[in-house]
Amino acid sequence: MKALKVPYAEKDEAKALGARWNPTRKSWYVPDGVALEPFARWLAGGADAAAEPSSRDARAAKPVTGTNYIALEHACNPFEECPACRPKLVDSGWLEAHQAVRKLLAGL
């Protein structure tokens, strides 16, 4: 059994690869007999752990998860126009909601 550091946003991916959740320790692990290579980015102290982007917001130092979370393909600011991310923000409804909030706040 090998412990993993899996961000909440990536739990389904880890589970699909064979990782298991230990409710007592509240942590993910690779069961004995399962190859470790697919889990390299989540292994504590693994070579790929530092190279792999995490789902943490460095500004707030807390996990970025929830129903309103939208994974963007690159590090851009969603509060500024980005041609690469705009279609994803429009499709999700995020951009429309953001504009409605800005309009509401401008009226105060």
One Martini backbone bead per residue (centre of mass of N, CA, C, O) as a GRO file, in nm:
protein
  108
    1MET     BB    1   0.095   0.037   0.024
    2LYS     BB    2   0.043   0.373  -0.118
    3ALA     BB    3   0.054   0.696  -0.072
    4LEU     BB    4  -0.150   0.984  -0.159
    5LYS     BB    5  -0.175   1.317  -0.330
    6VAL     BB    6  -0.506   1.406  -0.390
    7PRO     BB    7  -0.690   1.614  -0.534
    8TYR     BB    8  -1.019   1.658  -0.545
    9ALA     BB    9  -1.037   1.717  -0.862
   10GLU     BB   10  -0.873   1.411  -0.905
   11LYS     BB   11  -1.027   1.160  -0.779
   12ASP     BB   12  -1.157   1.017  -1.028
   13GLU     BB   13  -0.892   0.951  -1.171
   14ALA     BB   14  -0.764   0.781  -0.947
   15LYS     BB   15  -0.994   0.574  -0.925
   16ALA     BB   16  -0.978   0.472  -1.225
   17LEU     BB   17  -0.672   0.361  -1.170
   18GLY     BB   18  -0.713   0.225  -0.847
   19ALA     BB   19  -0.765   0.394  -0.626
   20ARG     BB   20  -0.806   0.437  -0.269
   21TRP     BB   21  -1.014   0.506   0.011
   22ASN     BB   22  -0.942   0.623   0.346
   23PRO     BB   23  -1.161   0.717   0.592
   24THR     BB   24  -0.979   0.725   0.846
   25ARG     BB   25  -0.730   0.895   0.700
   26LYS     BB   26  -0.817   1.068   0.461
   27SER     BB   27  -0.694   0.891   0.205
   28TRP     BB   28  -0.502   0.796  -0.058
   29TYR     BB   29  -0.433   0.472  -0.230
   30VAL     BB   30  -0.226   0.202  -0.329
   31PRO     BB   31  -0.264  -0.104  -0.379
   32ASP     BB   32  -0.150  -0.396  -0.365
   33GLY     BB   33  -0.040  -0.484  -0.702
   34VAL     BB   34  -0.033  -0.195  -0.810
   35ALA     BB   35   0.077   0.011  -1.028
   36LEU     BB   36   0.259   0.327  -0.991
   37GLU     BB   37   0.295   0.493  -1.256
   38PRO     BB   38   0.004   0.639  -1.280
   39PHE     BB   39   0.081   0.788  -0.975
   40ALA     BB   40   0.333   0.982  -0.978
   41ARG     BB   41   0.197   1.274  -0.923
   42TRP     BB   42   0.085   1.164  -0.617
   43LEU     BB   43   0.337   1.096  -0.499
   44ALA     BB   44   0.522   1.128  -0.233
   45GLY     BB   45   0.805   1.269  -0.371
   46GLY     BB   46   0.774   1.265  -0.660
   47ALA     BB   47   0.906   1.362  -0.960
   48ASP     BB   48   0.615   1.473  -1.076
   49ALA     BB   49   0.492   1.654  -0.850
   50ALA     BB   50   0.627   1.934  -0.930
   51ALA     BB   51   0.550   1.937  -1.246
   52GLU     BB   52   0.262   1.914  -1.175
   53PRO     BB   53  -0.023   2.055  -1.185
   54SER     BB   54  -0.238   2.192  -0.969
   55SER     BB   55  -0.556   2.258  -0.782
   56ARG     BB   56  -0.420   2.525  -0.678
   57ASP     BB   57  -0.442   2.837  -0.532
   58ALA     BB   58  -0.179   3.040  -0.470
   59ARG     BB   59  -0.322   3.290  -0.347
   60ALA     BB   60  -0.499   3.104  -0.125
   61ALA     BB   61  -0.403   2.813  -0.049
   62LYS     BB   62  -0.643   2.640  -0.186
   63PRO     BB   63  -0.872   2.455  -0.301
   64VAL     BB   64  -1.010   2.415  -0.634
   65THR     BB   65  -1.356   2.382  -0.593
   66GLY     BB   66  -1.668   2.297  -0.730
   67THR     BB   67  -1.947   2.395  -0.913
   68ASN     BB   68  -1.780   2.672  -1.023
   69TYR     BB   69  -1.553   2.515  -1.145
   70ILE     BB   70  -1.302   2.591  -1.405
   71ALA     BB   71  -1.095   2.439  -1.618
   72LEU     BB   72  -0.805   2.570  -1.740
   73GLU     BB   73  -0.548   2.526  -1.978
   74HIS     BB   74  -0.430   2.792  -1.852
   75ALA     BB   75  -0.266   3.072  -1.701
   76CYS     BB   76  -0.533   3.265  -1.643
   77ASN     BB   77  -0.753   3.538  -1.613
   78PRO     BB   78  -1.102   3.529  -1.584
   79PHE     BB   79  -1.127   3.861  -1.551
   80GLU     BB   80  -0.997   3.838  -1.833
   81GLU     BB   81  -0.952   3.840  -2.153
   82CYS     BB   82  -0.950   3.515  -2.331
   83PRO     BB   83  -0.952   3.354  -2.628
   84ALA     BB   84  -0.907   3.055  -2.525
   85CYS     BB   85  -1.140   3.066  -2.279
   86ARG     BB   86  -1.411   3.188  -2.371
   87PRO     BB   87  -1.577   2.940  -2.472
   88LYS     BB   88  -1.585   2.798  -2.192
   89LEU     BB   89  -1.723   3.034  -2.036
   90VAL     BB   90  -1.975   3.048  -2.212
   91ASP     BB   91  -2.076   2.747  -2.197
   92SER     BB   92  -2.099   2.755  -1.868
   93GLY     BB   93  -2.202   3.068  -1.781
   94TRP     BB   94  -1.987   3.245  -1.642
   95LEU     BB   95  -1.979   3.510  -1.808
   96GLU     BB   96  -2.272   3.594  -1.765
   97ALA     BB   97  -2.258   3.605  -1.453
   98HIS     BB   98  -2.026   3.808  -1.432
   99GLN     BB   99  -2.170   4.041  -1.583
  100ALA     BB  100  -2.414   4.061  -1.388
  101VAL     BB  101  -2.252   4.136  -1.137
  102ARG     BB  102  -2.117   4.391  -1.249
  103LYS     BB  103  -2.383   4.540  -1.304
  104LEU     BB  104  -2.490   4.536  -1.016
  105LEU     BB  105  -2.241   4.683  -0.883
  106ALA     BB  106  -2.264   4.947  -1.060
  107GLY     BB  107  -2.559   5.024  -0.928
  108LEU     BB  108  -2.455   5.097  -0.620
   0.00000   0.00000   0.00000
